[in-house]
Amino acid sequence: MNPLNIIMLVLMFASGIATVLLVLMHSGKGTGVSDMIASSMYNSAAGAGVWEKNLDRLSVITSVVFVVSICVMMLTFPLGTI
């Protein structure tokens, strides 16, 4: 395996784990981790909205990095190896 594949493999696993953690932090009808953090940090409803927006952006960024790393791995991984 060349260094590009090793870097892409590490990036794929890191972004996959980050995506799972960020998705789990999203609130589901007001009972998520983000609501607990937002309610302790901010007492207004605007604070929770900002927290959710940032969580959405981070989730999208990590999922795009995950998909791009899979596409690069698909094109550059040597054939016949595991």
Summary of the structure (lengths in Angstrom):
residues: 82
radius of gyration: 17.2
end to end distance: 9.7
largest distance: 56.8
contacts: 203
relative contact order: 0.19
helix: 78%
strand: 0%
